[in-house]
Amino acid sequence: GRFALYSDIRVLSTRFKFLNLIGDYKSSRNVSPTQRVLTVVDHGGRQAMMMKWGLLPSWARDSKFGVRMINARAETIHHKSSFRESFQRRRCLVLADGFFEWVRVTGGKSPYFIQLKSGLSFAFAGLWNRWSTPNGEEIDTCTIITCEPNELMASIHSRMPVILSEASESLWLNPANNGTKLLTDL
């Protein structure tokens, strides 16, 4: 439910190979749902876009629906109506420097900040959609895909975001890759 992205936009541009940015990037050490997040999409080349975190399917009646759609379970994205079309046609990278999970301790919860050992930025596997408001305004929205936790995360939380390796980012973004098995294996 929370992550951080504080790297310089020039460093991110080099690492994730995007040439331009649509929207205004602002770094944050505490990105929360419904805020605008930095994503990368493939529109015949990599492009960075600021999107609202909380996917709004085309059939959503109002923008409040997106609050419930900040995450999508990897096990069901290929057949749930909220995610199926985006999974086939609109995959994105959601850029991060780390993410937070909270562990219950006596007297409350204790936050953990999880990042790569290298400290470098990475990409969550994401889906996006362009939603039209009743008055015709278009809003780009996204969700982060989650999966069963790996060994490190299992002691902290029952789910974790899907973190793509640098090598698999191009496979995830490539619009020609719409085979369910290829994508879910990532």
C-alpha positions in Angstrom: 0.0 0.0 0.0 3.0 2.4 0.2 6.3 2.7 -1.7 9.0 5.2 -2.3 10.5 6.7 -5.5 13.1 9.4 -4.8 15.7 8.9 -7.6 16.5 11.8 -10.0 14.5 11.7 -13.2 17.6 11.7 -15.3 18.9 8.5 -13.5 15.5 6.9 -14.0 15.4 7.9 -17.7 18.8 6.2 -18.2 18.0 3.1 -16.2 14.5 2.5 -17.7 15.3 3.8 -21.2 12.5 6.2 -21.7 13.0 9.3 -23.8 10.2 11.6 -22.6 7.9 12.1 -19.7 4.2 13.0 -19.8 3.3 14.8 -16.6 5.3 16.3 -13.7 7.5 14.0 -11.7 7.9 14.6 -8.0 10.0 12.3 -5.9 8.4 10.9 -2.7 9.5 8.7 0.1 5.9 7.9 0.9 3.7 7.3 -2.2 0.2 6.4 -1.2 -2.8 5.1 -3.2 -4.6 7.5 -5.5 -1.4 9.6 -5.9 0.2 10.1 -9.3 3.0 7.6 -9.8 5.8 7.3 -12.4 5.2 4.5 -14.9 6.8 3.4 -18.2 4.7 2.1 -21.1 5.6 1.0 -24.6 3.9 3.2 -27.3 6.3 2.1 -30.1 9.1 3.0 -27.8 9.4 3.5 -24.0 7.6 6.5 -22.7 7.2 7.6 -19.0 3.8 8.7 -17.8 2.4 9.9 -14.6 -0.7 7.9 -13.7 -3.1 7.8 -10.8 -2.5 4.8 -8.6 -5.7 2.8 -8.5 -6.9 1.2 -11.8 -10.2 2.3 -13.1 -11.7 -0.1 -15.6 -13.7 1.4 -18.5 -16.9 0.3 -16.9 -16.3 2.0 -13.5 -19.0 4.5 -12.7 -16.8 6.9 -10.7 -13.2 7.5 -9.7 -13.8 6.2 -6.2 -13.7 2.7 -7.6 -9.9 3.0 -8.1 -9.2 3.1 -4.4 -10.0 -0.6 -4.2 -7.9 -1.4 -7.3 -4.3 -0.4 -6.2 -3.2 -4.0 -6.4 -4.1 -6.9 -8.7 -3.4 -10.6 -7.8 -1.1 -12.2 -10.3 -3.1 -15.4 -10.1 -6.3 -13.8 -11.4 -5.4 -10.9 -13.7 -5.9 -12.9 -16.9 -9.5 -13.7 -16.2 -10.9 -11.0 -13.8 -13.0 -8.4 -15.8 -11.3 -5.6 -13.9 -7.9 -6.5 -15.2 -8.2 -8.9 -18.2 -8.1 -6.3 -21.0 -5.3 -4.3 -19.4 -3.3 -7.6 -18.9 -3.6 -8.4 -22.6 -3.0 -4.8 -24.0 -1.8 -2.3 -21.4 1.0 -3.4 -19.2 3.4 -1.0 -17.6 6.3 -0.6 -15.2 5.6 1.2 -12.0 9.0 2.6 -10.8 10.2 2.4 -7.2 13.2 2.7 -5.0 11.6 0.5 -2.3 8.3 -0.4 -0.6 6.8 -0.6 2.8 5.2 -3.5 4.7 4.0 -3.4 8.3 4.5 -6.2 10.8 2.3 -6.5 13.9 4.3 -6.1 17.1 3.2 -5.6 20.7 1.4 -2.3 20.9 0.9 -1.8 17.1 2.7 -2.2 13.8 6.3 -1.7 12.8 7.2 -0.6 9.2 9.8 -2.4 7.1 11.3 -0.7 4.1 12.2 -3.2 1.4 14.7 -2.4 -1.3 17.2 -4.1 -3.6 20.5 -4.9 -2.0 22.1 -2.6 -4.6 19.9 0.3 -3.5 19.0 0.9 -7.2 15.6 1.7 -8.6 13.4 -1.2 -9.9 10.1 -1.8 -11.5 6.9 -3.4 -10.3 4.8 -5.2 -12.9 1.8 -3.1 -13.5 -1.3 -2.7 -15.6 -2.9 0.5 -16.8 -6.0 1.9 -18.3 -7.3 5.2 -19.6 -10.6 6.0 -18.0 -13.1 8.6 -19.2 -15.0 10.7 -16.7 -18.7 11.4 -17.3 -17.7 14.8 -18.7 -15.2 13.3 -21.1 -11.9 14.0 -19.3 -9.4 11.1 -19.6 -7.4 9.8 -16.7 -4.6 7.3 -16.9 -4.7 4.9 -14.0 -2.6 1.9 -12.9 -2.4 -1.0 -10.5 0.6 -3.0 -9.1 0.5 -6.7 -9.5 1.1 -8.8 -6.4 2.1 -12.5 -5.9 2.8 -15.0 -3.2 5.8 -13.8 -1.1 9.3 -15.1 -1.7 11.3 -16.6 1.2 12.5 -13.2 2.4 9.1 -11.6 2.4 7.1 -14.5 3.8 8.0 -13.6 7.4 6.8 -10.1 6.8 3.7 -10.3 4.7 1.4 -12.8 2.9 1.8 -11.0 -0.4 4.4 -9.0 -2.2 4.6 -6.8 -5.4 5.9 -8.5 -8.5 9.3 -7.1 -9.0 10.6 -7.5 -12.6 14.2 -8.2 -13.4 15.8 -5.7 -15.7 15.9 -8.4 -18.4 12.2 -9.2 -18.1 11.0 -5.6 -18.3 11.1 -5.5 -22.1 9.1 -8.8 -22.2 6.5 -7.4 -19.9 6.1 -4.2 -21.9 6.2 -5.7 -25.4 2.6 -5.4 -26.7 3.2 -8.4 -29.0 3.6 -10.6 -25.9 0.1 -11.5 -25.0 0.5 -15.1 -24.2 -0.8 -15.8 -20.7 1.9 -18.3 -19.8 4.8 -16.2 -20.9 3.6 -13.2 -18.9 2.5 -15.0 -15.8 5.8 -16.8 -15.7 7.5 -13.4 -15.2 
